[in-house]
């Protein structure tokens, strides 16, 4: 039997017919006319090749076939009712769920960590699994095994949903004794030794070169390249938090997103100063799979994270 050729409403009618043991009572219960219910019974008899209900002692008595079908039909109807019910509203205060978020340590420290701290007390059943860009690949995102990827992305797959989290300008982070603080111009900047920090996108970082030099550089060095300048990079790292440790040396400058630099300076004696040339601000985006777009818990997470991001000052 091909299920596509079966009117599944007939199973609803049969279930009521067995309960009522009367065509007229079943018709009334289902708000159908008696001829329509009689026609439905005829179609059911043809479908199951069995009379299903036979008249005996003034009532319509279910046959053995009908009685054997009854529990299976009830189970099927219950399942159909459950899967067609509207999704329950997500309540974070009672939910028990783990959200998996990919972010580099710049966003982990400036956005994700304070957001999680805010959630711990009021939503005790929420857990978080934070992954680094090298832990995640495009297939993980497509399958929806990662809830969100938050980063600066060089390219975005068109199939993903996205939202802008924030834009961030660059600034310099130095030890109070760094000579740059006495000569805050391009010449003074280029005279110092620098920490390179960059990590965009996801996946294992390929060892590629770019047009601004023989090393794999980033937006800071692209901006300098436009001025036909290069800086003396002494240390390369993919971890923003390491910059605060390296800047304990008065010889080094880190050029970082302002929100990251503000966080690092807050807990150290390091000094923030302007970058003496123009750098295009970075735009941080949030990406997620279309498989998760309509899930109530996921909608809540996106909404709450974006609202929290708007409270993280960049000045």
PyMOL commands that set and color helices and strands:
alter all, ss='L'
color gray80, all
select helices_A, chain A and resi 3-5+9-20+23-29+34-48+64-83+105-122+133-135+138-143+179-182+186-190+219-226+240-246+258-266+296-309
alter helices_A, ss='H'
color red, helices_A
select strands_A, chain A and resi 53-56+59-62+97-103+126-131+148-151+161-168+170-174+193-197+232-237+252-257+271-273+282-288
alter strands_A, ss='S'
color yellow, strands_A
deselect
rebuild
show_as cartoon
